[in-house]
């Protein structure tokens, strides 16, 4: 599949930031250094400095114009992100969307081997790819500790399924016998959420330390949304939007 020039620029900027992060091991310095290498200043009369909203977690935004293929760019970004983390990193992705209709559309496209999104993932990950919508994940459908270790696992979920005022009101925070098999394999006990059963989907996802892709991320900037991201214990957060909010760590995008 041939990318458009601005899509290539977006991915090149992502790769540049990942390379700077690998070199500096510092989120803010990597952001500054990446843009400095492109002749773009950070700070006064330049781009905003890196906003460290999730302490210690790389969090960047791809600015993609409406109709500019942001889902494709999200797919094309995953291999680059995982490669920057080393071969032992569990390849788990939580792909967050703002509505049920977009969830169904995204999950179906990613699951269809005939769709360009899935074809891109299959090419990048050797066809070892499994897509789960929220119901499939809650039911543990084709989901085991060994399968997660051996493939790219993409969990497509809505904001509202994870964004909470009361944990009791969301199935993702409830005890789940279908996922109890994961509990003996947990390796990050400090990341477990208090007052939530260990077998809850949110706990299982958090122990995978997933890459989180936030579609239409301008709709996910509230305090509840930030809490949602923290609860997922992400290793990397990638925002996708045509209209980034002021404090997002944005690439140049294009049109």
C-alpha positions as CSV (number, residue, x, y, z in Angstrom):
1,X,0.0,0.0,0.0
2,X,1.3,3.4,-1.0
3,X,1.1,6.1,1.6
4,X,0.6,9.8,0.8
5,X,3.4,12.2,1.4
6,X,1.9,13.8,4.5
7,X,1.2,10.3,5.9
8,X,4.9,9.5,5.4
9,X,5.9,12.7,7.2
10,X,3.7,11.8,10.1
11,X,5.3,8.3,10.4
12,X,8.8,9.8,9.9
13,X,8.1,12.2,12.8
14,X,6.9,9.3,15.0
15,X,10.1,7.3,14.1
16,X,12.2,10.4,14.8
17,X,10.7,10.8,18.2
18,X,11.1,7.1,19.0
19,X,14.8,7.3,18.0
20,X,15.3,10.3,20.2
21,X,13.6,8.7,23.1
22,X,15.7,5.6,22.8
23,X,18.8,7.8,22.8
24,X,17.9,10.2,25.6
25,X,15.6,8.0,27.8
26,X,13.8,11.3,28.6
27,X,10.3,12.1,27.3
28,X,10.7,15.9,27.3
29,X,14.2,16.0,26.0
30,X,13.4,13.5,23.2
31,X,10.5,15.7,22.1
32,X,12.7,18.8,22.1
33,X,15.6,17.1,20.4
34,X,13.3,15.5,17.7
35,X,11.9,18.9,16.7
36,X,15.2,20.7,17.0
37,X,16.6,18.3,14.4
38,X,13.8,19.5,12.1
39,X,14.5,23.2,12.8
40,X,11.4,23.7,14.9
41,X,11.9,25.4,18.3
42,X,10.2,24.3,21.5
43,X,8.9,26.9,23.9
44,X,8.6,30.7,23.4
45,X,7.4,31.4,19.8
46,X,7.7,27.7,19.0
47,X,5.9,24.5,19.7
48,X,4.6,23.8,23.2
49,X,6.9,21.8,25.4
50,X,6.2,18.1,26.0
51,X,3.2,17.7,28.3
52,X,4.0,14.8,30.7
53,X,0.4,14.1,31.5
54,X,1.0,10.4,32.2
55,X,4.2,10.3,34.3
56,X,6.9,8.2,32.6
57,X,4.6,7.1,29.7
58,X,5.4,8.3,26.1
59,X,2.3,10.1,24.9
60,X,2.2,11.7,21.4
61,X,-0.5,12.8,19.0
62,X,-0.7,12.2,15.3
63,X,-2.5,15.2,13.8
64,X,-4.3,13.8,10.7
65,X,-6.8,15.8,8.6
66,X,-10.4,14.5,8.3
67,X,-10.4,11.8,5.7
68,X,-6.6,11.5,6.0
69,X,-6.5,7.9,7.0
70,X,-5.8,8.1,10.7
71,X,-6.8,4.5,11.3
72,X,-4.4,3.4,8.7
73,X,-1.7,5.5,10.3
74,X,-2.5,4.0,13.7
75,X,-2.0,0.6,12.2
76,X,1.2,1.6,10.5
77,X,2.6,3.1,13.7
78,X,2.3,-0.1,15.8
79,X,5.3,-2.0,14.4
80,X,7.5,1.1,14.9
81,X,6.4,1.5,18.5
82,X,6.9,-2.1,19.4
83,X,10.3,-2.3,17.7
84,X,11.4,0.6,19.8
85,X,10.5,-1.4,23.0
86,X,12.5,-4.6,22.3
87,X,11.5,-8.1,21.3
88,X,10.4,-9.2,24.7
89,X,7.6,-6.6,24.9
90,X,4.1,-8.1,24.9
91,X,2.4,-7.0,21.8
92,X,-0.9,-5.9,23.2
93,X,-2.9,-2.9,22.0
94,X,-6.0,-1.3,23.5
95,X,-7.7,0.7,20.7
96,X,-10.1,3.2,22.2
97,X,-13.0,4.7,20.2
98,X,-15.6,7.3,21.2
99,X,-18.8,5.5,20.3
100,X,-20.4,2.1,19.7
101,X,-20.8,2.7,16.0
102,X,-17.2,3.5,15.5
103,X,-16.2,0.5,17.7
104,X,-18.2,-1.8,15.4
105,X,-16.8,-0.3,12.3
106,X,-13.2,-0.3,13.5
107,X,-13.3,-3.8,14.9
108,X,-14.9,-5.2,11.8
109,X,-12.3,-3.5,9.6
110,X,-9.3,-4.7,11.7
111,X,-10.7,-8.2,11.8
112,X,-11.3,-8.6,8.0
113,X,-8.3,-10.1,6.3
114,X,-9.5,-8.4,3.1
115,X,-9.3,-4.9,4.6
116,X,-6.2,-2.7,4.1
117,X,-6.0,-2.0,7.8
118,X,-5.7,-5.7,8.6
119,X,-3.5,-6.4,5.7
120,X,-1.1,-3.8,7.0
121,X,-1.1,-5.4,10.4
122,X,-0.7,-8.9,8.9
123,X,2.3,-7.7,6.9
124,X,4.0,-6.0,9.9
125,X,3.3,-8.9,12.4
126,X,3.6,-12.0,10.2
127,X,-0.1,-12.6,10.1
128,X,0.0,-13.4,13.8
129,X,-2.8,-11.0,14.7
130,X,-6.0,-11.3,16.7
131,X,-8.7,-8.7,17.1
132,X,-11.1,-8.6,20.0
133,X,-14.0,-6.3,20.6
134,X,-15.0,-5.6,24.2
135,X,-17.5,-8.5,24.4
136,X,-15.0,-11.0,23.0
137,X,-12.4,-9.8,25.4
138,X,-14.8,-10.0,28.4
139,X,-15.8,-13.6,27.3
140,X,-12.1,-14.6,26.9
141,X,-12.9,-15.7,23.3
142,X,-9.6,-17.0,21.8
143,X,-7.8,-15.2,24.6
144,X,-5.2,-17.1,26.6
145,X,-1.9,-16.1,28.3
146,X,0.0,-18.1,25.6
147,X,-1.9,-16.5,22.7
148,X,-1.1,-13.0,24.0
149,X,2.6,-13.9,24.1
150,X,2.7,-15.2,20.6
151,X,0.7,-12.6,18.6
152,X,-0.4,-9.0,18.2
153,X,-3.6,-8.7,20.3
154,X,-5.7,-5.7,19.6
155,X,-8.6,-4.9,21.9
156,X,-11.1,-2.5,20.4
157,X,-13.1,-0.8,23.2
158,X,-15.2,2.3,23.7
159,X,-14.2,5.1,26.1
160,X,-17.4,4.5,28.1
161,X,-16.6,0.9,28.8
162,X,-13.5,2.0,30.7
163,X,-14.2,5.6,31.7
164,X,-15.9,5.5,35.1
165,X,-17.4,7.3,37.9
166,X,-18.2,4.1,39.8
167,X,-16.3,1.0,39.0
168,X,-19.3,-1.1,39.9
169,X,-21.1,0.3,36.8
170,X,-18.6,-1.1,34.3
171,X,-18.2,-4.8,33.4
172,X,-14.5,-4.3,32.6
173,X,-14.0,-3.7,36.4
174,X,-15.9,-6.7,37.6
175,X,-14.8,-10.2,38.5
176,X,-14.5,-12.3,35.4
177,X,-14.1,-16.1,35.6
178,X,-13.3,-16.3,31.9
179,X,-10.1,-14.4,32.5
180,X,-9.0,-15.9,35.8
181,X,-6.4,-18.0,33.9
182,X,-4.4,-14.8,33.5
183,X,-4.0,-14.1,37.2
184,X,-1.1,-16.6,37.9
185,X,0.8,-14.9,35.1
186,X,0.7,-11.4,36.4
187,X,4.1,-9.8,36.7
188,X,3.3,-6.3,37.9
189,X,1.5,-6.5,41.2
190,X,2.1,-2.8,41.9
191,X,0.1,-2.0,38.8
192,X,-3.1,-3.7,40.1
193,X,-6.0,-1.4,40.8
194,X,-7.2,-1.4,44.4
195,X,-10.7,-2.7,45.2
196,X,-10.9,-4.4,41.8
197,X,-10.9,-8.1,41.4
198,X,-7.7,-9.5,39.9
199,X,-9.7,-11.3,37.2
200,X,-11.4,-8.1,35.9
201,X,-10.7,-7.3,32.3
202,X,-9.1,-3.9,33.3
203,X,-6.6,-5.8,35.5
204,X,-5.7,-8.2,32.7
205,X,-5.2,-5.5,30.2
206,X,-3.1,-3.5,32.6
207,X,-0.8,-6.4,33.2
208,X,-0.2,-6.6,29.5
209,X,1.2,-3.0,29.7
210,X,-0.4,-2.2,26.4
211,X,0.2,0.3,23.7
212,X,-3.0,2.5,23.8
213,X,-4.3,4.1,20.6
214,X,-6.9,6.8,21.3
215,X,-9.1,7.5,18.3
216,X,-10.7,11.0,18.1
217,X,-8.5,11.8,21.1
218,X,-9.8,15.4,21.4
219,X,-12.9,13.7,23.0
220,X,-10.7,12.1,25.7
221,X,-9.1,14.9,27.7
222,X,-11.3,15.0,30.8
223,X,-10.1,13.9,34.2
224,X,-12.1,10.7,33.8
225,X,-10.4,10.1,30.5
226,X,-6.9,10.6,32.0
227,X,-7.9,8.2,34.8
228,X,-9.0,5.7,32.2
229,X,-5.6,5.8,30.6
230,X,-3.8,5.5,33.9
231,X,-5.9,2.5,34.8
232,X,-4.7,0.7,31.6
233,X,-1.1,0.9,32.8
234,X,0.1,1.8,29.2
235,X,3.6,1.5,27.9
236,X,2.8,4.1,25.2
237,X,-0.2,6.3,24.2
238,X,-0.8,7.3,20.6
239,X,-3.5,9.9,20.0
240,X,-5.2,10.2,16.6
241,X,-7.2,13.3,15.8
242,X,-7.7,16.0,13.2
243,X,-8.3,18.6,15.9
244,X,-5.8,18.2,18.7
245,X,-6.3,20.0,22.0
246,X,-3.7,22.5,23.2
247,X,-1.8,20.3,25.6
248,X,-1.4,17.3,23.2
249,X,2.1,16.4,22.1
250,X,1.4,16.9,18.4
251,X,3.2,16.1,15.2
252,X,3.0,18.3,12.2
253,X,0.4,16.3,10.3
254,X,-0.6,17.6,6.9
255,X,-3.3,18.1,4.4
